[in-house]
Amino acid sequence: MFFAEAPGRVFGERVAVALPVGGAHEGRDDLDVPVVDLSRLAPEIGDPEVDVEFEQVDAARALWHGKSVGQRSDNIGSASVGRVGVLHFGPARVPSRESPEAAIALLENRGYTACEIDFEGKFWMDYPWAERFGQLAREAGIVLSVHAPIAGFMGHVERDKKQRMAVGMLDHSAGIAKVAGAELVVFHPGFLLGRERADAIDSVVEQLGELRERLEGKDRAVPFGVEIMGRVRELGTADDVFAIAARTGWVRPVLDFAHLHAVTDGGFTDAGAFAEILEGADGVLEPGAPFHVHFSDIAYANRNETKHLPYGEGTLRAEPLGEALARFERPATVISESPDEASHQAIRAALEASLEPSSRRSKTSASSSRPRSRSS
């Protein structure tokens, strides 16, 4: 796998980044009611209005172990293994809200080739800002994604105000993604809410289907990505996410390895663990679609995430991720959710270092029968 260098280069060679481009802003009646602080609408543990029932699950259930993945092995048997793809890397926040020009300048100066537009708490970007940001990002070779508000999840038990608000949030996120030319809209899978896991997944898939029809009617049916979550007894395991992706066809898995590290009590320490999850995702992604990865160091307790850490303060490392990604020809976008710039750069450097040997081997494979130059 090659590490894409800004602007849009692979180790000094220009690469073409194919992004959906849309200029229409039609159908802006996204939200049913005004929203100021979207994060306040998300259900929380202990909220008397939300009945969240925890169920006991084995730690292994947090990992994908379906028929496409057998015993963990260093020789992963995916059809897409064995070549190299392109890796884009960037932060989970737009670095400046002053202007699109200021934001892109910071991303370029810091060497990033990806950025996730941060709407977790509230919508702060309007359509003209998004359109200009997307235009400048394409020119700079920076791929974009959108993180929808935390409360924008599907699978509600009741078709009530919260459910209508969630639909509006995801609709508006898709509108922003369309005009910005973003790769996908990331959202959270929701909660069990007292149901059996299969029933909750059925509800998520059903409501996503209704959402898709709404988005198609507004010409903003962009790809969505459902994120693996960091609570071991809740909806959002790797199994859940892969099942939702497989049943919808337009929803991709978002691989949050910090969450996976938490729910496995620190289980992601070698390339095999990362590769097993990547193979599960590879089995449900459409050809050419990139892996979408969230990464940061993480604190956890009782197999539940507690907070993101500066890189190096926990036990999750980027080198095994890079080694695992290098086994796949599929491109990847890695988004750092670390709390500081130094951590972003440390993760980027670790990934680059772990990928460079693979790229050098691929460049010399055609002439492997000849002696290598001692200067190489």
C-alpha positions in Angstrom: 0.0 0.0 0.0 1.3 3.4 -0.9 1.0 6.4 1.4 -0.5 9.4 -0.5 1.4 12.5 0.0 -0.2 15.9 -0.3 -1.2 17.2 -2.7 -2.5 14.0 -4.1 0.8 12.2 -4.7 2.0 8.7 -4.1 5.7 8.9 -3.1 6.2 11.8 -5.6 4.0 10.5 -8.3 0.6 12.2 -9.0 -2.5 10.1 -8.5 -6.0 10.6 -9.6 -8.6 10.8 -6.8 -12.1 10.0 -8.0 -14.7 11.8 -5.9 -18.4 12.3 -6.6 -19.0 16.0 -7.4 -22.3 17.6 -6.9 -23.3 21.3 -7.2 -27.0 21.2 -6.6 -28.2 22.3 -3.2 -31.8 21.3 -3.8 -34.2 20.1 -1.0 -32.7 22.0 1.9 -35.7 21.3 4.1 -33.6 18.8 6.0 -34.4 19.3 9.7 -37.9 19.2 11.0 -37.1 21.6 13.8 -34.2 24.0 14.5 -31.2 22.3 16.2 -28.6 24.1 18.2 -26.8 21.5 20.3 -27.4 18.2 18.6 -25.4 16.2 21.1 -28.0 16.8 23.8 -30.5 14.7 21.8 -28.5 11.5 21.9 -29.7 8.8 24.3 -27.5 8.4 27.3 -27.1 5.6 29.9 -29.4 6.6 32.8 -31.6 8.8 30.7 -35.1 8.0 32.0 -36.6 8.5 28.6 -34.5 5.8 27.1 -34.6 2.1 28.1 -31.2 0.8 27.4 -30.8 -2.8 28.3 -27.3 -4.3 28.4 -26.9 -7.9 27.5 -24.0 -10.2 28.3 -21.9 -11.1 25.3 -18.6 -12.9 25.0 -15.6 -10.7 24.2 -15.1 -12.6 20.9 -18.4 -11.3 19.7 -16.9 -7.9 19.4 -14.8 -9.2 16.5 -15.9 -10.3 13.1 -15.9 -14.1 13.0 -18.4 -14.9 10.2 -17.9 -17.5 7.5 -15.5 -15.3 5.6 -13.0 -15.3 8.4 -11.6 -18.4 10.0 -8.8 -18.7 12.5 -6.6 -15.6 12.6 -3.6 -16.0 10.4 -0.7 -14.0 8.9 -1.8 -15.4 5.5 -5.2 -13.7 5.2 -7.1 -15.3 2.3 -9.0 -12.4 0.8 -9.3 -12.0 -2.9 -8.0 -8.5 -2.7 -4.8 -9.4 -0.8 -1.4 -9.2 -2.3 -1.2 -5.9 -4.1 -1.0 -2.3 -2.9 -3.5 0.5 -2.6 -3.4 4.2 -1.8 -3.7 5.5 1.8 -5.1 8.9 2.6 -4.6 10.2 6.2 -6.0 13.2 8.1 -7.8 14.5 11.1 -11.3 14.1 12.4 -11.9 17.9 12.6 -11.7 20.6 10.0 -8.7 22.6 11.4 -10.2 26.1 10.9 -13.8 27.4 10.6 -12.6 30.8 9.5 -12.8 30.0 5.8 -12.5 27.1 3.4 -9.2 28.6 2.2 -7.8 28.7 5.8 -8.8 25.2 6.5 -7.3 23.7 3.3 -4.1 25.7 3.8 -3.7 24.2 7.3 -4.4 20.7 6.0 -1.8 21.1 3.2 0.8 22.6 5.5 0.4 19.7 7.9 0.8 17.1 5.1 -2.7 15.7 5.3 -4.6 14.0 2.4 -7.9 13.5 4.2 -10.2 15.3 6.6 -13.5 14.4 8.3 -16.0 17.2 8.6 -17.1 17.3 12.2 -20.8 17.6 12.8 -20.9 15.4 15.9 -22.1 18.2 18.1 -23.8 20.6 15.7 -24.0 21.7 12.1 -21.6 24.6 11.7 -21.0 24.6 7.9 -23.5 25.9 5.3 -23.8 24.8 1.7 -21.6 27.5 0.1 -18.8 26.9 2.6 -19.0 23.1 2.0 -19.0 23.5 -1.8 -15.9 25.8 -1.7 -14.2 23.5 0.8 -14.8 20.5 -1.4 -13.6 22.3 -4.5 -10.3 23.3 -2.8 -9.9 19.8 -1.3 -10.2 18.2 -4.7 -7.6 20.6 -6.1 -5.3 19.7 -3.2 -5.8 15.9 -3.4 -7.6 15.8 -0.1 -10.4 13.3 0.3 -13.3 14.3 2.6 -15.9 12.5 4.7 -18.6 13.8 7.0 -19.4 12.6 10.5 -23.1 13.0 11.2 -24.4 14.2 14.6 -24.3 11.6 17.3 -28.0 11.7 17.6 -28.4 10.9 13.9 -28.8 7.1 14.3 -31.3 4.7 12.9 -33.2 1.9 14.6 -35.4 3.9 16.9 -38.2 1.9 18.6 -40.8 4.7 18.2 -41.4 6.8 15.1 -41.4 9.9 17.3 -39.7 13.3 17.4 -36.3 11.9 18.1 -36.5 9.6 15.1 -37.7 12.4 12.8 -34.9 14.5 14.0 -32.4 11.8 13.4 -33.7 11.4 9.8 -33.3 15.2 9.3 -29.8 15.2 10.6 -28.7 12.4 8.3 -30.5 14.0 5.4 -28.7 17.3 6.0 -25.4 15.5 6.5 -25.9 13.9 3.1 -26.6 17.2 1.5 -23.4 18.7 2.8 -21.5 15.6 1.7 -23.0 15.8 -1.8 -21.9 19.4 -2.4 -18.5 18.9 -0.8 -17.8 15.7 -2.9 -17.3 13.7 0.3 -16.6 9.9 0.1 -19.2 9.0 2.7 -21.3 10.1 5.7 -20.3 8.4 9.0 -23.0 7.7 11.5 -23.4 5.6 14.7 -25.6 2.5 14.7 -27.7 3.4 17.7 -28.7 1.2 20.7 -30.3 -2.1 21.6 -33.0 -0.3 23.6 -34.2 -3.4 25.3 -34.4 -5.5 22.1 -32.7 -8.7 20.9 -29.7 -7.8 18.8 -31.3 -9.3 15.6 -34.4 -7.2 16.1 -32.4 -4.0 16.6 -30.4 -4.7 13.4 -33.7 -5.3 11.5 -35.0 -2.0 12.7 -31.7 -0.2 11.7 -31.8 -1.7 8.2 -35.5 -0.9 7.7 -35.1 2.7 8.7 -32.0 3.1 6.6 -34.0 1.8 3.6 -36.6 4.5 4.2 -33.8 7.1 4.5 -32.3 6.0 1.3 -35.6 6.5 -0.6 -35.8 10.1 0.8 -32.2 10.8 -0.2 -32.7 9.5 -3.7 -35.7 11.8 -4.1 -33.4 14.7 -3.3 -30.4 13.5 -5.4 -28.2 13.2 -2.4 -28.0 9.4 -2.1 -24.3 9.4 -1.1 -22.6 6.4 0.5 -23.0 6.1 4.3 -20.7 4.4 6.8 -21.8 2.8 10.0 -19.2 2.9 12.8 -18.0 0.1 15.0 -18.6 1.2 18.6 -16.7 1.0 21.8 -19.3 -0.5 24.2 -19.1 -4.3 24.5 -22.7 -4.9 25.5 -24.3 -2.5 23.0 -25.3 -2.4 19.3 -22.3 -1.7 17.1 -19.9 -4.7 17.3 -18.0 -5.6 14.2 -20.5 -8.4 13.5 -23.4 -5.8 13.7 -21.7 -3.4 11.4 -20.8 -6.0 8.8 -24.3 -7.3 8.9 -25.9 -3.9 8.3 -23.4 -3.2 5.5 -24.1 -6.5 3.8 -27.9 -6.1 4.0 -28.0 -2.5 2.7 -25.4 -2.5 0.0 -24.9 1.3 0.2 -23.7 1.5 3.8 -20.0 0.7 4.4 -18.4 -0.4 7.6 -16.3 2.2 9.4 -13.5 0.5 11.3 -12.8 2.2 14.6 -9.8 0.4 15.9 -9.7 2.4 19.1 -13.2 1.0 19.9 -12.2 -2.5 18.9 -9.1 -2.3 21.1 -11.3 -1.2 24.0 -14.0 -3.9 23.7 -11.3 -6.6 23.4 -9.5 -5.4 26.5 -6.5 -4.4 24.5 -6.6 -7.1 21.9 -5.2 -5.2 18.9 -1.5 -5.5 19.3 -0.5 -7.4 16.1 -1.1 -7.1 12.4 -3.2 -10.3 12.4 -5.9 -8.8 14.5 -6.2 -5.8 12.3 -6.1 -7.9 9.1 -9.0 -10.1 10.4 -11.2 -7.0 10.7 -10.0 -5.6 7.4 -10.9 -8.9 5.7 -14.4 -8.8 7.2 -14.8 -5.3 5.8 -13.3 -6.3 2.4 -16.0 -9.0 2.1 -18.9 -6.5 2.2 -17.4 -3.4 0.5 -18.0 -2.8 -3.2 -15.0 -3.0 -5.6 -12.9 0.1 -5.4 -14.4 1.5 -2.3 -11.8 2.4 0.3 -11.5 1.1 3.8 -12.7 3.9 6.1 -10.7 3.7 9.4 -10.9 5.7 12.6 -7.8 5.5 14.8 -6.4 6.9 18.0 -4.9 5.7 21.3 -7.7 4.9 23.8 -8.4 4.5 27.5 -11.0 1.9 28.5 -12.4 0.1 31.5 -14.4 -3.1 31.7 -14.1 -3.4 27.9 -15.8 -0.1 27.3 -14.1 3.0 25.9 -13.6 5.9 28.3 -11.7 8.6 26.3 -9.3 9.1 23.4 -5.7 9.5 24.5 -2.6 11.3 23.1 -0.7 8.8 21.0 1.6 6.7 23.1 -0.2 7.0 26.4 -2.2 3.9 25.8 -1.4 0.5 24.2 -2.8 0.9 20.7 -0.1 1.4 18.0 -0.4 2.3 14.3 2.4 0.1 12.9 0.3 -3.2 13.0 -2.5 -1.3 11.2 -0.1 -0.2 8.5 1.3 -3.7 8.1 -2.2 -5.1 7.8 -3.4 -2.5 5.3 -0.3 -3.3 3.1 -1.8 -6.8 2.6 -4.8 -5.5 0.7 -5.0 -3.8 -2.7 -8.0 -1.8 -1.6 -7.3 1.9 -0.9 -7.9 3.2 2.6 -8.7 6.5 4.3 -7.5 6.7 7.9 -8.9 9.4 10.1 -7.1 10.3 13.4 -9.4 11.0 16.3 -6.6 11.9 18.6 -6.9 14.9 20.8 -3.9 16.8 19.6 -1.8 17.6 16.5 1.3 15.9 17.8 -0.6 12.6 18.0 -1.9 13.0 14.5 1.6 13.4 13.2 3.0 10.6 15.2 0.3 8.2 13.9 0.9 9.4 10.3 4.6 8.9 10.7 4.1 5.4 12.1 1.8 4.4 9.3 4.2 5.8 6.7 7.1 3.9 8.2 5.2 0.6 8.2 4.1 1.1 4.6 7.3 2.2 3.0 9.0 -1.2 3.0 6.0 -2.8 1.4 6.0 -0.1 -1.4 9.7 -0.6 -2.0 9.2 -4.4 -2.3 6.4 -3.9 -4.8 8.5 -1.6 -7.0 11.3 -4.1 -7.2 9.3 -7.3 -7.5 9.5 -7.2 -11.3 13.3 -7.3 -11.2 13.7 -9.6 -8.1 15.9 -12.0 -10.0 18.5 -9.3 -10.4 20.9 -8.3 -7.5 19.7 -5.2 -5.6 21.8 -2.1 -5.8 23.6 -1.6 -2.5 22.5 2.1 -2.7 18.8 1.3 -2.7 
